[in-house]
Amino acid sequence: MDVGRFHAVRQGQFQHAVELNFLVDENSIRKQLGVDGKYRGEVALSWVLRKQGDSSFVRSYAEDLNWESPMNAEDSARLDVTYQLFHSQIIQLEEGIYNIEASARDKKMPQGKPVRSSRMIILDPIPEREVFFSDLKWLRNTQDRGAGRRAGFRGRSVQVQVNNDVFVNQAYIIAFQDWNNLDKIQNRNGAFFFRYQILLNNNVIQEREKSISSLGRVRNREGTASFTERIDISQYKTNTYYLEVQLLQEQNGTKVPIKTYRRRFYIENTRSALQLDNLSLNNRDADIFNNYNERELDYYLKTLSLLATEQERNYMRVLISYEQKKNYLYRYFDKRRRNPDRETVAHLWRGHLMALKYVNDHYTSTLHEGWETDRGRVFMTYGIPSKVESIAGNLSVLPHKIWTYDRLGVQKQVIFVFYDPDSKLGPGRATNEYPLLHSSKYGEYNNRSWQAQLTVN
């Protein structure tokens, strides 16, 4: 969720306007393949806005966001195609303090918990006779087919990027901001300048300055202007940075800041950490993957996506060449050798292939291949369960399966419960998906009411 404070002009007066933007990452929702060959997802979004000190002021909204793509999420991520779920709304508000609470729930995962977010919005009195800035917003690449393209204030067309100020493997950022009351500057004879700086630990690492002499772009009636700046961040390492924007005026040969705005943002650059150039070099140890063509390597990288860490998934998405993919597969399994003296990458790779074949043979549903299902992921992550119980459904309980592991790490008698919610739909509607309902494993989905959810109403 991104909340931006802006200002609209109504009858010659500035008024507060709050822009609410919501973005749901396509990789975080469950997709189902329809008979038309398209993948679909659906998220229920709702939010409530309240004003502090005024119990009568309540604004609320609810909408179902639909996702549709001819390809699955991993393919679209790898090919840099976005079909994300987006909602944007602008609300006119008076000054004051507000609280907004938002909730998003994956409608295709009935056992999943809603994701919640809250934010405080402070709207101070609007200055009457001094320059003030609206909040800075980040814009998306104009070539993206994703979310957020719309007409902004005063007819501008913008494409908002909702990212909580986090940029992952981006070559550049696009900053956009409104400047207001520029016509209230008393002495407008001197030259004016725009400057932005990128700061790391209070040190300027990038700077650009340009003249906007006489503020020629200022509209006489409204005294407003805006800037859009594209900033190269391709070489920045993972860290926290600040973008500082300044409006300056030259007075007696010195550039004096009239207004300064600063915003913090975070860059995660796994392209730099991965050293893609080195991955392109031939690695003889990776020759065990020579028998696979690039399309097969792409498939095997996909089968690791549910087992890998978020950072590893980011690595996979920036792999370009055949050599990079082959060498990355080798490094992935090389990192997972618990006993390097006894285990080889070839040994772990054969184990992965055997597990992959098993889950595809036994757990493939009408919606997903076996490795994409919850049972497939658990099997490939934790291995063969010590005990499997299959409970057939009846008039009082849904069909479900309980897997027990005698030991997983420091935990003993760990269970995973998978169930069949489709059985309630009647004959011929079964998918064999069996999503995860509950697990006692640390870090897995823990559902204290799982037994109640198995009860047929």
N, C-alpha and C positions, 0 to 999 in steps of 0.2 A: 504494500500500500504506500502510495506517495501522496502527500498533502502539500499543496502549494498555495501560498497567499498572493493574490494578485489584486489589481484594481481596475474597475471598469468605470467609464464616464457616463453618467446619466444626468441629463439636463444641465450639463456644464459642471457637475460636481463629481469628484472621485468617490466611489463606493467600494467597500471591501468585497472581494470575490474569492471564494475558496474553491480550488480545483481538486477533486478527488480522483485519483487514478489507481486502478487495481489491475494487477497482472498475475495470471496463474501460469507457472511454468508447465509446458506440455509434458515434460519428463516426470512430473510429480503426480500425474493423474493416471488412472487406469483407462486404457482404450479397449474398445471391442470392435472386432472386424464384422462388418455387416455383409449381407448377401450381395450388395453392390460392389464389394471389394474395397470399401473405404473404412478407415478407422475413425471411431467416434468416441468422444468423452463429454462429460457434462458435469458442471460444478454449480452448486447453489450458493450464490453470493448474497449477503445481506449486510446492512450497516445501520447504525442508529447514532444520531448526532444530538447532543444535549448541551444546553448553555448553563454554566455554573451560576447559581443564584436565581435562576428562573425555571422553576419546575414545569411551567406551562409550555416552554419551548422544547419541542422534540421534533426532529425530522428523521424519517426512516425510509429505507429502500430495500427492495428484494428483487433479484433477477436470476434466471438460470443462464449461465454462459455455456455455449455449445462449441465444441472443438471437432473439426472434421478435416481429414487429410487422406489422400490416396496412398500415403506411406506411413509406416509406423514411426514412433517418436525418435528412436535411435537413428534411423535412416535420415530423417529430416534434420536432426542435430548434426550428423556427420556431413551432410550436404549443405549445411548452413541455410536451411529453409525453415522459416518460423511460421507456425499456425497457432499462435498463442491466444489464450482467452483474455480479453481485455474489456474493462468497463471504465468509462470516464464521465464525470458529471461536474457541473459548475453551479455553485450555490451563492446567492447574494446574501451577505450577513452584515449585521451591525457590529460595532466594536464590542469586545468582551472576551471572555475565556470560554472555550468550548471543549468538549470531549467527544471523540468519535470512537466507536467500537465496531469492528468489522469481523465477519465470520465467513469462511469458505469451506464447503464440504463436497467431497467427491461423491456424486450420486450413484456411481457405479461400484462403490465400495461401501456397502451398508454397514459394515462393521468398523469402518474407519472413524476416527475422531475429527471434528471440525478444527480447522486452523484458525486461530483468533489473533487479532491485532488491535491495538488501541493507540490513540495519539491525542495529545493536548494541542489545541490551536489557540494561540493568543493573538488577538487583533487589537493593536494599539490605536489610539486616535490618529487619524490621517493628518499629517502636517499640512497647513494651509499655505505657508509662504516659504517652504524650503524643499530642496530636492530630496526625493525618497525613491528607493528601489523596490520593485516587487521581488518575490522570491525567484531565485535562479532555478531553471528547470533544465533537465538533460533531454536531448532529442535523440531519436533513433536514426540510423542510416536511412536515407531517403529511398534506398533501393530495397529495404526490407519489405517483405509482404506480411509482416506481423501486425502488431496492434497499434492503435493510437492515432492514426491519421485522422485529423478533423480540422475544422475551421476554428481558429483561436479568436482572441479578442481583436476587434477592429479589422476583421476579415483576413487575418494572417492564417496561413495554413501551416500547422506544425504537427509533428509526430513525436509524441512524448515517450520517453524511455523510463519505465518503472523498474528500479533496480536497488532501492534502498542505499543509493550512493556507492554501490559496489560494481566494479567493472572487471570482468573476467576475460582475459585474452582478447581485448579490443585494441585495435591499432590506433584509434583516436576517440576523443569524446567531443560532443557538440553541446555547447552551453548557450542558453538563450535567456535573456532578461529584459524586463521593461524598466525604463527610467521615466520618472514622472516629475511634474512641476519644474521642468527645465526653463520654462518661460518666467519663473520667479527669480532667476539669477539676476541680481541688480546690475552688475557690470558685465555686459556680454561683449565687450570690445576686444578682450584678449583672446588668444588662440586657446582652443580646448583640445584635450587629448583623452584617449581611451587607453588604459593599460590593464593587462592581466598578467599575473604572476602565478607560477606553480611553486609551492613551498614544501620543502621536506625538512623537518626538524628546524623550522624557522629560517632555513637557508633557501634563497631563490635559485631554482634549478632550471627554470624556463621563464622567459619574459618576452612580451611583445607590446609595443606601443605604437599607436598611430594617431594622426591628427584628425580631429573632427571639427575643423575650423568653423567658427561662427555657428556651430550647431545647426547647420543648414537643414538637417533632417527633422528638426523639431516642428511639430504641427502648432501653428500659432494659437489655434482655438483650445487645444488640450495641453500643450506644453509637454508632449510625450515623445519618447524615442525608444528604440530597442536595438539590441545588438545580438548577433549570432556569430559565434566563434568556434571554429573547428581546431582542435588542439591535438597534436601528435603525442601519444603516450606509448608507442610501440616498444620503446627501449626501456621503459621504467620497470624496475623490479617490484616484486610484491611488497607493499608497504602502505602506510596511511599518508595522504597528501592533503594540501589545502589549495583551493583555487581562490585567489584574491582579485577582485575586480575594482578598478578605481576610475572615477571621473576626475580629471585634473584641469586646472586653468592656469595659463601662464600669467604671472604677475611679477612685474619688475625683473624679468629674466629668469624667474624661478617657477617651476611647476608645482602648484599647490593643490593637494587633494581637496575636492569639494565633497565627495562622498566615497566611502569605501565599503565593500561587501566581501565577506569571506565565507567559504563553504568547504567542509571537510568531505573527502571521498577516499575510497580504498581501491587499490588495484591489486588483482591477483593475476600475475603473468606467468602461467605455466609454460608458455612458449619459450620464454627465456630460460626457465629452470630446466626444461627438458632438453635444451640444446639440440634442436631438430637437425642442424647441420651434421652434428656428430652421429645422430641416428641414421643419417643417410649413408654413412660410410659402411663399407662391407664388413660384416661381422661373421667370421667363419663359424663361430659357435652357433650362430642362428641358421646355419644351413639345414638344420632338421626341418625347417619350414619351406625348403625349396620346392617340395613336391606340390605346393598349393599355389593356385593362381591368386591374383589380387582380389577377385570377388570372393573367393573362399576365405582369404585372410580377413576381409571385412566382416564376413559372417561370424568367424571365430572371435573377433574382437567384440562383436555384439553379444555373444554368449557370455562374455566376461563382465558386461556392463552392470548386471545386478549383483555381482560378487565383488566388484572393485570399489575402492574408496571414491569419494567425490572428486578428489584431486586427480586420481587415476582416470576417471571418466573424462575430466577436462583434458588430460593428456591425449586420450584416444581421439577426441574430436578434432584435434589440430594435426593429426597425422595425414600426410599428403601422398608421399611416394610409396612404392612397393617395398623398398628397402627400409623405410621408416617403420612401416607396419610389421614387417618380418622381425626387425631388430627389437621393436617394442614388445612383441609377444615373448621373445626370448628373455628380455629384462623382467617382464611381469612374473614369469615363473621362476626366474633366477632369484628374485627377492623372496620367494616363498619356500625356498629350500631350508627346512628346519635343521637338517643334518647334512651339510655340504659334502661330507666325506662319503656318505652313503647314497644320498639322493642326487639325481641329476635332473637337468631341465627336461631331458627326453623322457625320464620316468614320470615326472609330474604332468607333462603334456599327454602322455598315453593315458594317465589316470583321468585327466580332464575329458579326453575323447570318450573313454569308457562310460564315465558318469553322464556325459552329454547324450550318448546313445541310449542309455538306460532311461533317463528322464523323458526323452522324446518318445521312446517306445511305450512308456507306462503312464505318463502324466499329461500328454498332449490333450488339449480340450478343443472344443469347436471354435474357441476364440483365440487361443495362443498355442505356440509350440511348448513342449514340456519344460524347457529351460526358462521360459517366461512366466510360468505359473509359480504360485507360492510354494507348492510341494517340490517343484523342480529346483527352485532357488535354495530351499532348506536342505534338500538332499545334496546338492553340489557344494553347499557351504559347510555342512556339518557331517556329511557322510551317511552311511547306512544306519538307520535307527536300530536300537537294541530290541525294540518291541513295537509292533503295529497292531492296533485294535481298529476294526471296522465295524461300526454300529449302523445297522440298517434303520432307515426311518420308519416311523409308524404314525399313528394318529396323534401322538403326544410329543414326539421328538423328531427333529430333522436328522437326516443321514449325516454322519460325521466320522472322522478318523482321528485317532490319537496316536501320535508317534512319541515314544519314550526313548531318551538317551540315558544310559546308566551314568555317564559322566561327560561333561563338556567343560573343559578347563577346570576351574575350581568348583563348579556346580555339579551336583548329583541329582539323578532322577529328574531330568529336564523334559518337559512335555511340550509338544506342538499340537494344537487342535485345529483341524481343517474341517469345514462343513459345506453342505450343499444347499444354499438358499434357493436355488432354482427349483428344487423339488416342490416348492409351494405353488409353482406356476402350472403344475399339472403334467400329464403324460406328453412326451415328445418335446419337452422344453429343456431337458437336462443338457448341460454343457460340459460336465466333468471337470469344471474349473476348480472347485474346492478351495476357495480362498482361506487364508489364515484367519482364524477367529481369536486365538489366544496362544500365548507361549509364556513359560516361566523362565526362559533364557534372558539373561541380562541384555538389554539393548533391543530386544525384539518387542513386538506388539503385545502388551500385557492388558488383558481385558478381564476385569474382576467380575463382570456380569455375564461371562461367556456361557455359563450353564443356563441362565435364564433365556439367553438369545437362541438357544437350541430348542426351546419349548415352542411347540406349535400353538398359535393363538386360535 
